[in-house]
Amino acid sequence: MMKILYTILVSIILVSCAEKPEDVQNIDTLPEIFPDYESVTVPANIAPLNFSVNKSSNVYVELTGDDGTKISTIGSYADFDIEQWHNLTIKNKGNKITVSVTAKIDEIWKKYKDFYIYISSDSLNDYGLTYRLIPPGYQTFAHIGIYQRNIHNFDEEAVVDGTSIQGQCMNCHVPNHANPDEFQLHVRGQYPATLVRHGGKDKLLQTATDSTIANCMYAYWHPSGKYIAYSLNLIHQTFFEDTAKYIEVYDNASDALILDVEKDQLILYDKLMTENFESYPVFSADGNYLYFCSSKPYVLEGRLDKMRYSLLRVPFDSSTGKIGSDIDTIINAENNNISITHPRPSYDGKFIMFSQASYSVFPIHHTEADLYLMNLSDSTIRSINEVNSQFAESFHNFSSNSRWFVFNSRRINKINNLLFLSHIDENGNCTKPFLLPQKNPKEFYDNFFFSYNVPDFTSRKVELDMRQFANDIYHKQRIQVTTRRN
């Protein structure tokens, strides 16, 4: 109790001691703030959009909802009370908030033009995001981990990290339609395993077999939870000197297949295991189709710049696990001199979002990589110009209600992949993206040297006993998957 009273007292003292605006100059320009939250659209229950004002020593910010509700903050940066922020945004759902900024710059208080933050009528009720954090170096797995973030506040915690499973690489974590009760995660290294959570149980699978070229990798759940689509990838990295594209990640071979989760059995299909390179398989929202990317094996000829992946589709029968006899080419990459990767269907069945680059199977290092949207009702495709930047956009996923999506972008410092969110309506119109909020965003991102990787939404927190999981990885026997051909 004394600790709580002390914290409240300290907060009151800090607020009362903050210098309030006097002799204010009116400036007919918008404030230069970080992050850029001017005219963004956000869900009502997102974490506060705290920000700093460029070159300021002190800021006073007042927020006014269309309903008349006001909150304010004063200090070295705009730091809004979470409860007050949530109350304000909930009351103004479907409307806007006016942001009034007064900042002290060069000992002069300046009042800038107001701007707006729009509160969407569409909720974002998912708990948060899961993602891999990866350091810039390529020497060690010690700092790689899968983390989760509560997007309604600033809480972040590790699901599993390199301190608990030393010398191992964690990647390709995937929930089923944001459901953490159906979840899969790969561990690579000396003790490889695939964790599959299904039916209230966790099991560790050994997915390498005599009939396949590698362990299962890129994954996507069937909406029924009975199947997981995988690609098998022999990944290689090439580093370059004296070029902006310092690294190219590519496959020396890749196939696609499906895991029967209940039987621990890989289903092999001749049509998905050809001399071409098949990758990134995903199920349609209704589960009746399997989409995947495919390229001719140009890398075997040393032609990395010819890696162009088309988007293909084949019918899938969930009652038998069989695919159809005909494979449709949805986007022919070679004819258009483009490469399609990371397809992600919206869960409402309306769209497929994908990354498009001039070539590559792993475009996160390609500055020209952008997000594109296909409308499944009429097969029209467009660049999401309201979201894309001059730097690489990649690794995107939809929220459980399909009205929000998260993606990676290098636009802040050209080096780190950071997370942005955007609203998408039923017609495919997207809003200006906003950087994942942090308590003190300027301080956080200036000192953040990791990249976010493979982000996805979860409806609830992922519960995993890290110590027990590490013990299982080191000591627990794997279930060896079997295979069958369909």
C-alpha positions in Angstrom: 0.0 0.0 0.0 2.8 2.4 0.9 4.5 1.6 -2.5 1.3 2.6 -4.3 0.9 5.8 -2.3 4.5 6.6 -3.0 4.1 6.1 -6.8 1.0 8.3 -6.8 2.8 11.0 -4.8 5.8 10.9 -7.2 3.5 11.2 -10.2 1.7 14.2 -8.7 5.0 15.9 -8.0 6.3 15.3 -11.5 3.1 16.7 -13.1 3.0 19.7 -10.9 6.6 20.5 -11.5 6.3 20.2 -15.3 6.6 23.6 -16.9 3.3 24.8 -18.4 3.0 26.9 -21.6 3.4 30.7 -21.2 3.6 33.4 -23.9 2.7 31.0 -26.6 3.4 31.6 -30.3 0.8 30.3 -32.8 2.5 28.4 -35.6 0.6 27.7 -38.9 2.2 24.3 -39.5 1.7 20.8 -38.1 4.2 19.7 -35.4 7.0 17.4 -36.4 6.3 14.4 -34.3 7.6 10.8 -33.9 6.0 8.5 -34.6 3.9 10.1 -37.4 0.4 9.6 -36.0 -1.2 12.5 -38.0 -4.5 11.4 -39.6 -4.0 7.7 -38.7 -7.0 5.4 -38.0 -6.7 3.2 -35.0 -9.0 0.8 -33.0 -10.6 2.1 -29.9 -8.7 -0.1 -27.5 -5.2 0.2 -28.8 -2.3 1.2 -26.6 -1.9 5.0 -26.3 -0.3 6.7 -29.3 2.5 8.4 -27.3 4.8 10.6 -29.3 7.6 13.1 -29.1 8.0 16.5 -30.8 11.2 17.1 -32.8 13.7 19.4 -31.0 11.4 20.1 -28.1 12.4 20.2 -24.5 8.8 20.1 -23.2 5.4 19.4 -24.7 1.8 20.0 -23.7 -0.8 18.0 -25.6 -4.5 18.1 -25.3 -6.8 15.5 -26.9 -10.5 16.4 -27.5 -13.0 13.8 -28.7 -15.9 14.7 -30.9 -18.1 13.9 -27.8 -16.3 16.7 -25.9 -14.2 14.4 -23.6 -10.7 15.9 -23.0 -7.5 14.5 -21.7 -4.0 16.1 -21.5 -0.4 15.4 -20.7 2.7 17.5 -20.1 6.3 16.4 -20.0 9.3 15.7 -22.2 7.0 13.7 -24.6 3.3 13.1 -24.9 2.7 10.2 -22.4 -1.1 9.5 -22.1 -2.6 7.7 -19.2 -3.8 4.3 -20.5 -7.2 4.3 -18.7 -7.9 7.9 -19.8 -6.9 7.1 -23.4 -9.0 4.0 -23.6 -12.0 5.9 -22.1 -11.5 8.6 -24.7 -11.2 6.3 -27.7 -14.1 4.1 -26.7 -16.4 7.1 -26.3 -15.4 8.3 -29.8 -15.5 5.0 -31.7 -16.4 5.8 -35.3 -15.5 9.5 -34.8 -12.2 11.4 -34.4 -10.0 13.0 -31.7 -8.5 16.4 -32.2 -4.8 16.6 -31.1 -3.6 20.0 -29.9 0.2 20.3 -29.5 2.2 23.0 -27.8 5.9 22.5 -27.6 8.8 24.4 -26.1 11.6 24.7 -28.7 14.6 26.9 -28.2 13.0 28.3 -25.0 9.9 29.4 -26.9 6.5 27.8 -26.5 4.9 27.2 -29.9 1.3 26.2 -30.5 0.9 24.2 -33.7 -2.0 23.4 -36.0 -4.3 20.7 -34.7 -4.4 17.3 -36.3 -6.8 14.4 -36.0 -6.7 10.7 -35.0 -9.6 8.7 -36.3 -11.1 6.0 -34.2 -12.5 3.2 -36.3 -15.9 1.7 -35.8 -14.2 -1.7 -36.3 -12.9 -3.2 -33.1 -9.6 -5.0 -32.7 -10.4 -7.4 -29.9 -7.4 -9.7 -30.4 -5.1 -9.9 -27.3 -2.0 -8.9 -29.3 0.8 -9.9 -31.6 3.3 -12.7 -31.7 6.6 -12.2 -33.6 10.2 -13.3 -33.7 12.8 -10.8 -32.7 16.1 -11.2 -34.5 19.4 -9.3 -34.0 21.2 -7.7 -37.0 24.1 -10.2 -36.8 24.2 -13.7 -38.2 26.6 -15.2 -35.7 24.4 -16.5 -32.8 21.0 -17.7 -31.9 21.4 -16.5 -28.3 19.2 -13.4 -28.7 16.6 -14.8 -31.1 13.2 -15.5 -29.6 9.4 -15.6 -30.1 7.7 -12.8 -28.2 4.2 -11.6 -27.7 2.9 -8.1 -27.1 -0.4 -7.0 -25.6 -1.5 -4.3 -28.1 -3.9 -2.7 -25.6 -1.0 -1.7 -23.4 2.8 -2.0 -23.5 3.4 -5.4 -22.0 5.7 -7.7 -23.9 7.0 -11.1 -22.8 8.9 -14.0 -24.3 7.0 -17.1 -25.5 10.4 -18.8 -25.8 13.8 -17.3 -26.4 17.5 -18.2 -26.9 18.3 -18.0 -23.2 16.1 -20.9 -22.4 17.0 -23.0 -25.4 20.6 -22.2 -26.1 22.1 -22.7 -29.6 18.6 -23.2 -31.1 16.8 -21.0 -33.6 13.0 -20.4 -33.1 11.0 -19.5 -36.1 7.8 -20.0 -38.2 5.3 -19.8 -35.4 1.7 -19.9 -36.6 -1.7 -19.9 -34.7 -4.8 -21.0 -36.5 -6.9 -18.0 -37.3 -5.3 -16.2 -34.4 -6.3 -19.0 -32.0 -3.4 -19.9 -29.6 -5.1 -23.2 -28.8 -4.0 -24.4 -32.2 -0.4 -23.3 -32.6 2.8 -24.5 -34.2 6.4 -23.5 -33.7 9.7 -24.7 -35.2 13.0 -25.2 -33.3 16.1 -25.6 -35.5 19.6 -26.5 -34.5 21.2 -29.4 -32.7 17.8 -30.4 -31.3 15.3 -29.8 -34.1 11.6 -30.3 -33.5 8.2 -29.0 -34.5 5.8 -28.1 -31.7 2.2 -28.7 -32.7 -0.6 -27.7 -30.2 -3.9 -29.3 -31.0 -6.9 -30.6 -29.1 -5.5 -29.3 -25.8 -2.2 -31.2 -26.1 1.3 -30.3 -27.2 3.5 -32.7 -29.1 7.0 -32.6 -30.6 7.3 -33.9 -34.1 10.3 -35.0 -36.1 9.2 -33.9 -39.6 12.3 -35.0 -41.6 11.7 -38.3 -43.5 13.4 -40.4 -46.1 10.8 -39.2 -48.6 11.2 -35.5 -48.2 14.1 -33.0 -48.7 14.0 -31.2 -45.4 12.1 -30.5 -42.2 8.8 -28.8 -42.5 9.1 -25.0 -42.4 6.7 -22.3 -43.6 3.3 -23.3 -42.2 -0.4 -22.4 -42.4 -3.3 -24.1 -40.7 -6.5 -25.4 -42.3 -9.5 -23.6 -40.7 -10.7 -27.0 -39.4 -7.5 -27.5 -37.4 -7.1 -31.0 -39.0 -4.3 -30.0 -41.3 -1.2 -27.8 -41.6 0.2 -26.9 -45.0 4.0 -26.8 -45.1 6.8 -26.0 -47.5 10.1 -27.8 -47.2 13.0 -25.4 -48.0 16.7 -25.8 -48.4 17.5 -22.2 -47.6 20.8 -20.5 -48.6 22.1 -17.0 -48.0 24.5 -15.1 -50.2 26.1 -11.9 -49.0 27.3 -9.1 -51.3 29.9 -6.4 -51.2 29.4 -2.8 -52.3 25.8 -3.0 -53.0 22.5 -1.9 -51.3 21.3 -5.4 -51.5 23.8 -6.9 -49.1 22.1 -10.2 -48.8 19.9 -12.5 -50.9 18.0 -15.4 -49.2 16.9 -18.1 -51.6 16.1 -21.9 -51.8 18.2 -24.5 -53.5 15.1 -26.7 -53.5 11.6 -26.5 -52.1 8.4 -28.6 -52.0 4.9 -28.2 -50.5 2.9 -30.8 -48.6 0.3 -31.1 -45.9 0.5 -32.5 -42.4 -2.5 -34.6 -41.1 -2.4 -33.3 -37.6 -4.4 -36.1 -36.0 -2.4 -38.9 -37.7 1.0 -37.2 -37.5 1.3 -38.0 -41.1 2.7 -36.0 -44.0 0.6 -36.2 -47.2 2.8 -36.1 -50.3 1.5 -34.9 -53.6 3.4 -35.3 -56.9 1.9 -32.0 -58.2 3.4 -30.1 -55.2 6.8 -31.8 -55.3 8.1 -31.1 -58.8 11.4 -29.9 -60.2 10.0 -26.4 -59.7 10.3 -24.7 -56.4 7.0 -24.7 -54.4 6.8 -22.6 -51.3 4.5 -20.6 -49.0 1.4 -22.8 -49.1 -1.8 -21.4 -47.4 -5.4 -22.5 -47.3 -8.3 -20.4 -48.4 -10.6 -19.0 -45.7 -13.2 -21.7 -46.4 -10.5 -24.4 -46.6 -11.5 -25.6 -50.1 -8.3 -24.4 -51.8 -4.6 -24.5 -51.3 -2.7 -21.5 -52.6 1.1 -21.7 -53.0 4.0 -19.9 -54.8 6.1 -21.6 -57.4 9.2 -20.8 -59.5 11.2 -22.5 -62.1 14.6 -23.7 -60.7 16.6 -20.8 -62.0 18.9 -20.7 -59.0 20.4 -24.0 -60.0 21.7 -22.1 -63.0 23.1 -19.3 -60.8 20.4 -16.9 -61.9 19.2 -15.4 -58.7 17.7 -12.4 -60.5 15.4 -14.9 -62.4 13.7 -16.1 -59.2 10.1 -15.2 -60.0 7.4 -16.9 -58.1 3.9 -17.2 -59.5 0.8 -17.6 -57.3 -1.0 -20.9 -58.0 -4.2 -22.6 -56.6 -5.4 -26.1 -56.4 -8.7 -27.5 -54.9 -8.4 -29.3 -51.5 -10.9 -31.9 -50.1 -10.6 -31.8 -46.3 -12.6 -35.0 -45.9 -9.9 -37.0 -47.8 -6.9 -34.8 -47.7 -6.7 -35.0 -51.5 -6.0 -32.1 -53.9 -7.6 -31.6 -57.3 -6.2 -32.7 -60.6 -5.9 -29.2 -62.0 -3.7 -26.4 -60.8 -4.7 -22.9 -61.7 -2.2 -20.0 -62.2 -3.7 -17.0 -60.4 -0.8 -14.7 -61.1 1.8 -15.5 -63.8 5.0 -13.9 -62.4 7.3 -14.6 -65.4 4.9 -12.9 -67.8 4.9 -9.8 -65.6 8.5 -9.8 -64.5 7.5 -9.9 -60.8 7.7 -12.3 -57.9 4.8 -13.1 -55.6 5.5 -14.3 -52.0 3.9 -14.5 -48.6 0.2 -14.8 -49.7 -2.2 -14.4 -46.8 -6.0 -14.8 -47.3 -8.3 -12.6 -45.1 -10.4 -14.8 -42.8 -13.6 -13.3 -44.2 -12.7 -14.8 -47.6 -12.7 -11.4 -49.4 -9.0 -10.8 -50.2 -5.5 -12.2 -50.5 -2.6 -9.9 -49.6 0.9 -10.7 -50.8 4.3 -9.3 -51.2 5.5 -8.3 -54.7 9.1 -7.7 -55.7 11.0 -7.7 -59.0 12.4 -11.1 -58.0 13.2 -13.2 -54.9 11.5 -15.7 -52.6 12.4 -13.7 -49.5 11.9 -10.0 -50.3 12.5 -8.4 -46.9 15.8 -7.1 -48.2 14.4 -5.7 -51.5 13.5 -2.0 -51.4 11.0 -2.4 -54.2 9.0 -5.0 -52.3 5.5 -3.8 -51.7 2.2 -5.1 -50.5 -0.5 -5.9 -53.0 -4.2 -6.9 -52.6 -6.3 -9.2 -54.7 -10.1 -8.9 -54.4 -11.3 -12.5 -54.7 -14.8 -11.4 -55.9 -13.5 -10.0 -59.2 -9.8 -11.0 -59.2 -8.7 -7.4 -59.4 -5.2 -6.6 -58.1 -3.8 -3.4 -56.8 -0.8 -2.0 -55.1 -1.7 -0.8 -51.6 -0.3 2.6 -52.2 -1.8 4.1 -49.0 0.4 1.6 -47.1 3.6 1.1 -49.1 6.8 3.1 -48.8 10.1 3.4 -50.7 11.5 0.6 -48.6 10.7 -3.1 -48.1 7.2 -4.1 -46.9 6.7 -7.7 -46.1 5.5 -10.4 -43.6 1.8 -9.4 -43.2 -1.1 -11.0 -41.4 -4.8 -10.3 -40.8 -6.5 -9.8 -37.4 -9.2 -12.4 -36.5 -12.0 -10.2 -37.8 -10.1 -9.3 -41.0 -10.5 -5.6 -40.5 -6.8 -4.9 -39.4 -3.5 -6.2 -40.6 0.1 -6.0 -39.4 3.2 -5.9 -41.6 7.0 -5.3 -41.5 8.6 -2.2 -43.0 12.1 -0.8 -43.0 10.8 2.8 -43.6 12.0 4.2 -40.2 15.7 3.7 -40.4 16.2 1.5 -43.6 17.7 -1.2 -41.5 15.3 -2.6 -38.9 12.0 -4.3 -39.9 9.5 -2.7 -37.6 5.8 -3.3 -37.2 3.0 -1.2 -38.6 -0.7 -1.7 -38.4 -3.5 -0.5 -40.8 -7.3 -0.8 -41.1 -8.8 -2.4 -44.1 -12.6 -2.1 -44.8 -14.9 -4.6 -46.6 -14.1 -3.0 -49.9 -10.3 -3.3 -49.5 -9.6 0.3 -48.7 -6.7 0.7 -46.3 -5.8 3.6 -44.0 -2.5 5.3 -43.3 -0.4 2.8 -41.3 0.8 3.5 -37.8 3.9 2.3 -36.0 3.4 -0.1 -33.2 2.9 2.1 -30.1 5.5 2.1 -27.3 5.6 3.8 -23.9 8.4 6.2 -25.0 8.6 5.6 -28.7 11.5 7.9 -29.5 13.7 6.4 -26.8 12.6 2.9 -27.6 13.1 2.9 -31.3 16.4 4.9 -31.2 17.8 2.2 -29.0 16.2 -0.8 -30.6 18.5 -2.9 -32.8 16.4 -6.0 -33.4 14.0 -6.7 -36.3 10.5 -7.9 -36.0 9.9 -11.0 -38.0 6.8 -13.1 -39.0 4.2 -11.1 -37.0 0.7 -12.5 -36.4 -2.3 -11.8 -34.3 -3.5 -14.0 -31.4 -6.9 -13.7 -29.8 -5.5 -14.6 -26.4 -2.1 -14.9 -24.8 0.0 -17.9 -25.9 0.6 -19.9 -22.8 3.8 -21.9 -22.9 5.9 -23.1 -20.0 9.3 -22.0 -21.3 11.3 -24.1 -18.8 9.3 -27.3 -19.5 9.4 -26.6 -23.3 13.2 -26.3 -23.1 13.4 -29.5 -21.1 11.3 -31.3 -23.7 13.4 -30.0 -26.5 16.6 -31.3 -24.9 15.2 -34.6 -23.6 11.7 -35.5 -24.9 11.4 -38.1 -27.6 10.0 -36.8 -30.9 7.1 -38.3 -32.7 8.4 -39.4 -36.1 5.9 -38.5 -38.7 4.9 -41.0 -41.3 4.1 -40.3 -45.0 1.4 -41.2 -47.5 0.9 -40.3 -51.1 -2.4 -38.9 -52.4 
